[in-house]
Amino acid sequence: MRRLLVTAALALLALPATAQAKELAWAKVCGGSGCTEIKRPSIELTGGGDGVADRAPARSSFYTVELHMTHDGESVGKWTVYYAPESAMLAYRGESGRLVWDRMEPDALAAFRAVTAGIEPYDGDASGAPPFARAEGGQTRSKVMVAGPVFAVALAAAGAFAAVRRRRSG
């Protein structure tokens, strides 16, 4: 996410002065006990994590945070992130469109804690929850069932390649 933000910041610097008026105008924070809108939220909400995709945390409570950008008073876009306070992680749509989990930097974590104060989070099993890591083994077992034969074929191919190479060189 940091790479995306740095790229966006550099792009904004390259635009004419009139285009630099884009700003984080407001945020909508939602949890199990309701939603609240925050006018002029901290820019730290756009900071997020360290830019390295991490494994999804175990199923836990979460918030949704909708961030809204404006330019000259007109909406120019929004994006939604999932904040999992127990693991101090964010989930957001990466450049590929897939949901990416990222560990939060201290400043961003403090900003998210501030905007969610007083709001109860959604339960990790709530409708619309981001994809958390599965605690049950069913999904892992099915991946092993697919990966096992693929690994065996790759190992056999490597062995055959080595045998042919030895015959040719010997």
N, C-alpha and C positions, 0 to 999 in steps of 0.2 A: 504494500500500500504506500510505503514511503516513496518508492520509486515513482509510482503514479502521481503522488502529490508533488514531488520535486519536478517531474516533467510538466505537470499542469502549471506550477509556479513559474517555471522558465518560459513556458508558452505565453503566459500572461505578461511577463516582462518584455517579450518580443513584440507584443501588440502595441498599436498607437495608444497614447495617453487616454483617449476616450474609452478604450476597451478595458482599461484597468479598473473601472468602477464596479466590477463584479465583486459581490460580497456574500458571505454566509449571512443570510438575513434572519432566518428563524429555524427552529428545530421543533419537531413534534416527538415527544418521548412517551412511549406507551408501555404499560405493564399490566399485570392482572387486576390492579385496582383502578385502572383508568389511564387517561392520557392527559398531558399538559403541553402547552405550547410555550416556547421560550423565545422571546424576541431578542435579537442580537446576542446569540450564544457565543461562547468562547471559541475562538478559531482552533483551539486545541482539540475540539471534537472532530476535526478533519485530520488530525495527526495520526491517530490510530497506533499501529504497531511498528515492529522493527523491519517490516518489509519481507520477512521470510515466512512462507506458508508453513503452518504447523498442522499437526494432527488435530482433528476435532476433539474438544474436551468431552468428558463423560457427560451424559444427559444431566442438565442442571437448570436452574431458573435462568431467565433471560429477559431482556428488554428489547424493544425495537426503537430505533432512533432514526427519524426521517430528517435529513438535512436539506434545506432549501436555499438555492442560490438565486440572487437577483442581479439585474443590471439596469441602471436608471429606473429603478422602481418596478421593473417587470420581471416576472419569473423566467429564469433561463435554465432551470433544471433542478432535479432533486435526486437523492439516492438514499437508500435505507441500509442501515447496518444493524446487526444483532450484537448486543452486548451481554456477555455471560460473566456476571460479577464474581462468581465463585472461582473461576479459573483465570480471571483478568484477561479475557480474550474477546476479540471482535470477529465477526464473520461479515464479509462483504463480497459483492460480485467483482471478480477480478477481470482482467482484460479479455479473458476467454469467455466470460459470461458465467463461469462456474463460481460457486460459493467457496471462498477461501477463508480459513481461520488464521488469525494472526495474534501473537502475544502483544499486549499493550505496553507502550512506553509510559513512564511514571506521570508525565504531564497530561497525557491523554486520559489515563486512568483516573486521575484526580478530577478532570473535567467531566467524565462520565459519571463518576460518583456524585458530583455536585448536582448534575441535572436529573439524576434518578432519585435523589434524596426525597423521602416521603412518599414514594410510589412503590407499591408492592410489585415484585416481578411476576412475569408469567411463570407458570409451572413448566418444567422441561417437557412435559407430555402434552402441553396445550396445542390446539390446532394452529397450524402455521409456524410451529417451532422449526428452527434451523436444523439441519442434519447433524446431530451430535454423534459421537462415537457410540457404537452399540456395545452394551455391556454383555448381552447374550452372545453365545458362540456360534449361532446358526449361520450368520453372514460370513464369519471368518472361515468356518468349515467349508462353505461352498466355494470360497476363493481358493482354499487349499486344494479342493477337489479339481479345480480348473488349473491351478498353477502347478500341481504335482505332475500331471502328464506332460505339460509343456516343458517343465524342467527336465523330465526324463528324456524326452525327445531331443532337447538341446544337448544334454549330456551325451547321449548316444551319437548324435551327429558330430560332436567334438571328438569323441573317441574314434569314430570312423575316419575323420579327417586326419587325426594324428597317425593312425595305422597306415593310411595311404601315403602319407608324407614319409614315414619311416621306410616303407617299401621302396619308394622312389629314390630316397637318398642312400639306401643301403645296398 
